[in-house]
Amino acid sequence: MSHYARISADDAQQLMIDQDVNIIDIRDEDSFKASHITEARHLDNAALPDFIDDTDHSVPLVVCCYHGNMSQSAGAYLAQKGFAQVYSLDGGFAEWAAKFPDDCEPN
């Protein structure tokens, strides 16, 4: 059964330490290129079908946007598509970058 929930930056970081996690960033491409969570993958609507088909649905998925609003609907959608554990990053990239600037990188 698929799981969708909101997750704090602190809990997301711990999840990433504890296990393999897919991190996707749904912000616009220019924002992603300027800076993003280390090892995050940019995902837009054009790449969505391939992402759904080619990604292991059993690996937890953390969805990141600007401030944690758009990632909620994206997370719910991905959970409906069969991803087992989907998390929307509360506070989005803005909070992540403020808390963990060393865990961000330009593309």
Rosetta constraint file for C-alpha pairs under 8 A:
AtomPair CA 1 CA 82 HARMONIC 7.70 0.50
AtomPair CA 1 CA 84 HARMONIC 6.31 0.50
AtomPair CA 2 CA 79 HARMONIC 5.34 0.50
AtomPair CA 2 CA 80 HARMONIC 6.92 0.50
AtomPair CA 2 CA 82 HARMONIC 5.81 0.50
AtomPair CA 2 CA 83 HARMONIC 5.80 0.50
AtomPair CA 2 CA 84 HARMONIC 4.18 0.50
AtomPair CA 2 CA 85 HARMONIC 6.05 0.50
AtomPair CA 2 CA 86 HARMONIC 7.75 0.50
AtomPair CA 3 CA 79 HARMONIC 6.11 0.50
AtomPair CA 3 CA 83 HARMONIC 7.55 0.50
AtomPair CA 3 CA 84 HARMONIC 5.57 0.50
AtomPair CA 3 CA 85 HARMONIC 4.67 0.50
AtomPair CA 3 CA 86 HARMONIC 5.87 0.50
AtomPair CA 4 CA 75 HARMONIC 6.47 0.50
AtomPair CA 4 CA 76 HARMONIC 5.94 0.50
AtomPair CA 4 CA 79 HARMONIC 5.90 0.50
AtomPair CA 4 CA 85 HARMONIC 6.07 0.50
AtomPair CA 4 CA 86 HARMONIC 4.66 0.50
AtomPair CA 4 CA 87 HARMONIC 5.67 0.50
AtomPair CA 4 CA 88 HARMONIC 7.75 0.50
AtomPair CA 5 CA 75 HARMONIC 7.97 0.50
AtomPair CA 5 CA 86 HARMONIC 6.49 0.50
AtomPair CA 5 CA 87 HARMONIC 4.98 0.50
AtomPair CA 5 CA 88 HARMONIC 6.35 0.50
AtomPair CA 6 CA 72 HARMONIC 7.34 0.50
AtomPair CA 6 CA 87 HARMONIC 5.27 0.50
AtomPair CA 6 CA 88 HARMONIC 4.66 0.50
AtomPair CA 6 CA 89 HARMONIC 6.09 0.50
AtomPair CA 6 CA 90 HARMONIC 6.17 0.50
AtomPair CA 7 CA 11 HARMONIC 6.22 0.50
AtomPair CA 7 CA 12 HARMONIC 6.13 0.50
AtomPair CA 7 CA 87 HARMONIC 5.87 0.50
AtomPair CA 7 CA 88 HARMONIC 5.94 0.50
AtomPair CA 7 CA 89 HARMONIC 5.20 0.50
AtomPair CA 7 CA 90 HARMONIC 5.70 0.50
AtomPair CA 8 CA 12 HARMONIC 6.01 0.50
AtomPair CA 8 CA 89 HARMONIC 5.99 0.50
AtomPair CA 8 CA 90 HARMONIC 5.12 0.50
AtomPair CA 8 CA 91 HARMONIC 7.51 0.50
AtomPair CA 9 CA 13 HARMONIC 6.07 0.50
AtomPair CA 9 CA 89 HARMONIC 6.41 0.50
AtomPair CA 9 CA 90 HARMONIC 6.63 0.50
AtomPair CA 9 CA 91 HARMONIC 7.52 0.50
AtomPair CA 9 CA 95 HARMONIC 7.07 0.50
AtomPair CA 9 CA 96 HARMONIC 5.78 0.50
AtomPair CA 9 CA 99 HARMONIC 7.75 0.50
AtomPair CA 10 CA 14 HARMONIC 6.36 0.50
AtomPair CA 11 CA 15 HARMONIC 6.09 0.50
AtomPair CA 12 CA 16 HARMONIC 6.19 0.50
AtomPair CA 12 CA 62 HARMONIC 7.51 0.50
AtomPair CA 12 CA 89 HARMONIC 7.30 0.50
AtomPair CA 13 CA 17 HARMONIC 6.33 0.50
AtomPair CA 14 CA 18 HARMONIC 6.11 0.50
AtomPair CA 15 CA 19 HARMONIC 6.12 0.50
AtomPair CA 15 CA 21 HARMONIC 7.50 0.50
AtomPair CA 16 CA 20 HARMONIC 6.36 0.50
AtomPair CA 16 CA 21 HARMONIC 5.77 0.50
AtomPair CA 20 CA 59 HARMONIC 6.71 0.50
AtomPair CA 20 CA 60 HARMONIC 7.33 0.50
AtomPair CA 21 CA 59 HARMONIC 5.92 0.50
AtomPair CA 21 CA 60 HARMONIC 5.07 0.50
AtomPair CA 21 CA 61 HARMONIC 5.82 0.50
AtomPair CA 21 CA 62 HARMONIC 7.18 0.50
AtomPair CA 22 CA 40 HARMONIC 7.27 0.50
AtomPair CA 22 CA 41 HARMONIC 7.96 0.50
AtomPair CA 22 CA 59 HARMONIC 6.76 0.50
AtomPair CA 22 CA 60 HARMONIC 6.23 0.50
AtomPair CA 22 CA 61 HARMONIC 4.77 0.50
AtomPair CA 22 CA 62 HARMONIC 6.25 0.50
AtomPair CA 23 CA 37 HARMONIC 7.92 0.50
AtomPair CA 23 CA 39 HARMONIC 7.02 0.50
AtomPair CA 23 CA 40 HARMONIC 4.68 0.50
AtomPair CA 23 CA 41 HARMONIC 6.19 0.50
AtomPair CA 23 CA 61 HARMONIC 5.85 0.50
AtomPair CA 23 CA 62 HARMONIC 4.81 0.50
AtomPair CA 23 CA 63 HARMONIC 6.09 0.50
AtomPair CA 23 CA 64 HARMONIC 7.39 0.50
AtomPair CA 24 CA 40 HARMONIC 5.31 0.50
AtomPair CA 24 CA 41 HARMONIC 4.79 0.50
AtomPair CA 24 CA 42 HARMONIC 5.73 0.50
AtomPair CA 24 CA 43 HARMONIC 6.17 0.50
AtomPair CA 24 CA 61 HARMONIC 7.39 0.50
AtomPair CA 24 CA 62 HARMONIC 6.27 0.50
AtomPair CA 24 CA 63 HARMONIC 5.06 0.50
AtomPair CA 24 CA 64 HARMONIC 6.06 0.50
AtomPair CA 25 CA 32 HARMONIC 7.19 0.50
AtomPair CA 25 CA 36 HARMONIC 7.58 0.50
AtomPair CA 25 CA 40 HARMONIC 6.35 0.50
AtomPair CA 25 CA 41 HARMONIC 5.99 0.50
AtomPair CA 25 CA 42 HARMONIC 4.85 0.50
AtomPair CA 25 CA 43 HARMONIC 5.93 0.50
AtomPair CA 25 CA 63 HARMONIC 6.02 0.50
AtomPair CA 25 CA 64 HARMONIC 4.68 0.50
AtomPair CA 25 CA 65 HARMONIC 5.83 0.50
AtomPair CA 26 CA 42 HARMONIC 6.12 0.50
AtomPair CA 26 CA 43 HARMONIC 5.24 0.50
AtomPair CA 26 CA 44 HARMONIC 6.03 0.50
AtomPair CA 26 CA 63 HARMONIC 7.28 0.50
AtomPair CA 26 CA 64 HARMONIC 6.19 0.50
AtomPair CA 26 CA 65 HARMONIC 5.31 0.50
AtomPair CA 26 CA 71 HARMONIC 7.29 0.50
AtomPair CA 27 CA 31 HARMONIC 6.39 0.50
AtomPair CA 27 CA 32 HARMONIC 6.30 0.50
AtomPair CA 27 CA 42 HARMONIC 7.64 0.50
AtomPair CA 27 CA 64 HARMONIC 7.61 0.50
AtomPair CA 27 CA 65 HARMONIC 5.14 0.50
AtomPair CA 27 CA 66 HARMONIC 6.30 0.50
AtomPair CA 28 CA 32 HARMONIC 6.34 0.50
AtomPair CA 28 CA 44 HARMONIC 7.80 0.50
AtomPair CA 29 CA 33 HARMONIC 6.07 0.50
AtomPair CA 29 CA 42 HARMONIC 7.16 0.50
AtomPair CA 30 CA 34 HARMONIC 6.18 0.50
AtomPair CA 31 CA 35 HARMONIC 6.49 0.50
AtomPair CA 31 CA 36 HARMONIC 7.87 0.50
AtomPair CA 32 CA 36 HARMONIC 5.41 0.50
AtomPair CA 32 CA 42 HARMONIC 6.76 0.50
AtomPair CA 32 CA 106 HARMONIC 7.64 0.50
AtomPair CA 32 CA 107 HARMONIC 7.23 0.50
AtomPair CA 33 CA 106 HARMONIC 5.67 0.50
AtomPair CA 33 CA 107 HARMONIC 4.67 0.50
AtomPair CA 34 CA 106 HARMONIC 5.19 0.50
AtomPair CA 34 CA 107 HARMONIC 6.65 0.50
AtomPair CA 35 CA 104 HARMONIC 6.25 0.50
AtomPair CA 35 CA 105 HARMONIC 5.20 0.50
AtomPair CA 35 CA 106 HARMONIC 4.18 0.50
AtomPair CA 35 CA 107 HARMONIC 6.59 0.50
AtomPair CA 36 CA 40 HARMONIC 6.63 0.50
AtomPair CA 36 CA 93 HARMONIC 7.20 0.50
AtomPair CA 36 CA 104 HARMONIC 5.25 0.50
AtomPair CA 36 CA 105 HARMONIC 5.56 0.50
AtomPair CA 36 CA 106 HARMONIC 6.29 0.50
AtomPair CA 36 CA 107 HARMONIC 7.56 0.50
AtomPair CA 37 CA 93 HARMONIC 7.48 0.50
AtomPair CA 37 CA 96 HARMONIC 7.70 0.50
AtomPair CA 37 CA 97 HARMONIC 7.79 0.50
AtomPair CA 37 CA 103 HARMONIC 5.94 0.50
AtomPair CA 37 CA 104 HARMONIC 4.46 0.50
AtomPair CA 37 CA 105 HARMONIC 6.41 0.50
AtomPair CA 38 CA 103 HARMONIC 5.47 0.50
AtomPair CA 38 CA 104 HARMONIC 4.98 0.50
AtomPair CA 38 CA 105 HARMONIC 5.64 0.50
AtomPair CA 43 CA 47 HARMONIC 6.07 0.50
AtomPair CA 43 CA 48 HARMONIC 6.55 0.50
AtomPair CA 43 CA 51 HARMONIC 7.97 0.50
AtomPair CA 44 CA 48 HARMONIC 6.17 0.50
AtomPair CA 45 CA 49 HARMONIC 7.88 0.50
AtomPair CA 47 CA 51 HARMONIC 6.15 0.50
AtomPair CA 48 CA 52 HARMONIC 6.14 0.50
AtomPair CA 49 CA 53 HARMONIC 6.25 0.50
AtomPair CA 50 CA 54 HARMONIC 5.76 0.50
AtomPair CA 51 CA 55 HARMONIC 5.65 0.50
AtomPair CA 52 CA 78 HARMONIC 7.92 0.50
AtomPair CA 52 CA 81 HARMONIC 7.41 0.50
AtomPair CA 56 CA 83 HARMONIC 7.95 0.50
AtomPair CA 57 CA 82 HARMONIC 6.44 0.50
AtomPair CA 57 CA 83 HARMONIC 4.33 0.50
AtomPair CA 57 CA 84 HARMONIC 5.91 0.50
AtomPair CA 58 CA 83 HARMONIC 6.31 0.50
AtomPair CA 58 CA 84 HARMONIC 5.33 0.50
AtomPair CA 58 CA 85 HARMONIC 7.25 0.50
AtomPair CA 59 CA 83 HARMONIC 7.74 0.50
AtomPair CA 59 CA 84 HARMONIC 7.24 0.50
AtomPair CA 59 CA 85 HARMONIC 7.18 0.50
AtomPair CA 60 CA 83 HARMONIC 7.64 0.50
AtomPair CA 60 CA 84 HARMONIC 6.83 0.50
AtomPair CA 60 CA 85 HARMONIC 4.77 0.50
AtomPair CA 60 CA 86 HARMONIC 5.96 0.50
AtomPair CA 60 CA 87 HARMONIC 7.78 0.50
AtomPair CA 61 CA 83 HARMONIC 7.57 0.50
AtomPair CA 61 CA 85 HARMONIC 6.15 0.50
AtomPair CA 61 CA 86 HARMONIC 4.76 0.50
AtomPair CA 61 CA 87 HARMONIC 6.10 0.50
AtomPair CA 62 CA 75 HARMONIC 7.99 0.50
AtomPair CA 62 CA 86 HARMONIC 5.97 0.50
AtomPair CA 62 CA 87 HARMONIC 4.71 0.50
AtomPair CA 62 CA 88 HARMONIC 5.92 0.50
AtomPair CA 62 CA 89 HARMONIC 6.52 0.50
AtomPair CA 63 CA 71 HARMONIC 5.59 0.50
AtomPair CA 63 CA 72 HARMONIC 7.94 0.50
AtomPair CA 63 CA 74 HARMONIC 7.35 0.50
AtomPair CA 63 CA 75 HARMONIC 6.19 0.50
AtomPair CA 63 CA 86 HARMONIC 7.40 0.50
AtomPair CA 63 CA 87 HARMONIC 6.02 0.50
AtomPair CA 63 CA 88 HARMONIC 4.94 0.50
AtomPair CA 63 CA 89 HARMONIC 6.00 0.50
AtomPair CA 64 CA 68 HARMONIC 6.67 0.50
AtomPair CA 64 CA 71 HARMONIC 5.68 0.50
AtomPair CA 64 CA 88 HARMONIC 6.38 0.50
AtomPair CA 64 CA 89 HARMONIC 5.38 0.50
AtomPair CA 64 CA 92 HARMONIC 5.34 0.50
AtomPair CA 64 CA 93 HARMONIC 6.19 0.50
AtomPair CA 65 CA 69 HARMONIC 7.21 0.50
AtomPair CA 65 CA 70 HARMONIC 6.21 0.50
AtomPair CA 65 CA 71 HARMONIC 5.43 0.50
AtomPair CA 65 CA 89 HARMONIC 7.66 0.50
AtomPair CA 65 CA 92 HARMONIC 5.07 0.50
AtomPair CA 65 CA 93 HARMONIC 6.00 0.50
AtomPair CA 66 CA 70 HARMONIC 7.89 0.50
AtomPair CA 66 CA 91 HARMONIC 7.51 0.50
AtomPair CA 66 CA 92 HARMONIC 4.93 0.50
AtomPair CA 66 CA 93 HARMONIC 5.20 0.50
AtomPair CA 66 CA 94 HARMONIC 6.00 0.50
AtomPair CA 67 CA 90 HARMONIC 7.03 0.50
AtomPair CA 67 CA 91 HARMONIC 4.48 0.50
AtomPair CA 67 CA 92 HARMONIC 3.96 0.50
AtomPair CA 67 CA 93 HARMONIC 6.28 0.50
AtomPair CA 67 CA 94 HARMONIC 5.94 0.50
AtomPair CA 67 CA 95 HARMONIC 7.24 0.50
AtomPair CA 68 CA 72 HARMONIC 6.75 0.50
AtomPair CA 68 CA 88 HARMONIC 6.67 0.50
AtomPair CA 68 CA 89 HARMONIC 5.63 0.50
AtomPair CA 68 CA 90 HARMONIC 4.72 0.50
AtomPair CA 68 CA 91 HARMONIC 4.65 0.50
AtomPair CA 68 CA 92 HARMONIC 4.11 0.50
AtomPair CA 68 CA 93 HARMONIC 7.70 0.50
AtomPair CA 69 CA 73 HARMONIC 7.63 0.50
AtomPair CA 69 CA 90 HARMONIC 7.83 0.50
AtomPair CA 69 CA 91 HARMONIC 7.96 0.50
AtomPair CA 69 CA 92 HARMONIC 7.69 0.50
AtomPair CA 70 CA 74 HARMONIC 6.43 0.50
AtomPair CA 71 CA 75 HARMONIC 5.71 0.50
AtomPair CA 71 CA 88 HARMONIC 5.30 0.50
AtomPair CA 71 CA 89 HARMONIC 7.05 0.50
AtomPair CA 71 CA 92 HARMONIC 7.83 0.50
AtomPair CA 72 CA 76 HARMONIC 6.20 0.50
AtomPair CA 72 CA 88 HARMONIC 5.25 0.50
AtomPair CA 73 CA 77 HARMONIC 6.16 0.50
AtomPair CA 74 CA 78 HARMONIC 6.22 0.50
AtomPair CA 75 CA 79 HARMONIC 6.16 0.50
AtomPair CA 75 CA 86 HARMONIC 5.84 0.50
AtomPair CA 75 CA 87 HARMONIC 6.22 0.50
AtomPair CA 75 CA 88 HARMONIC 5.76 0.50
AtomPair CA 76 CA 80 HARMONIC 6.31 0.50
AtomPair CA 76 CA 86 HARMONIC 7.59 0.50
AtomPair CA 77 CA 81 HARMONIC 6.40 0.50
AtomPair CA 78 CA 82 HARMONIC 6.69 0.50
AtomPair CA 78 CA 83 HARMONIC 6.04 0.50
AtomPair CA 78 CA 86 HARMONIC 7.12 0.50
AtomPair CA 79 CA 83 HARMONIC 4.92 0.50
AtomPair CA 79 CA 84 HARMONIC 6.63 0.50
AtomPair CA 79 CA 85 HARMONIC 7.10 0.50
AtomPair CA 79 CA 86 HARMONIC 5.96 0.50
AtomPair CA 89 CA 93 HARMONIC 7.88 0.50
AtomPair CA 90 CA 95 HARMONIC 7.79 0.50
AtomPair CA 91 CA 95 HARMONIC 4.89 0.50
AtomPair CA 91 CA 96 HARMONIC 7.25 0.50
AtomPair CA 92 CA 96 HARMONIC 6.42 0.50
AtomPair CA 93 CA 97 HARMONIC 5.86 0.50
AtomPair CA 94 CA 98 HARMONIC 6.29 0.50
AtomPair CA 95 CA 99 HARMONIC 6.16 0.50
AtomPair CA 96 CA 100 HARMONIC 5.62 0.50
AtomPair CA 96 CA 101 HARMONIC 7.36 0.50
AtomPair CA 97 CA 101 HARMONIC 4.75 0.50
AtomPair CA 97 CA 103 HARMONIC 7.65 0.50
AtomPair CA 97 CA 104 HARMONIC 6.61 0.50
AtomPair CA 100 CA 104 HARMONIC 7.20 0.50
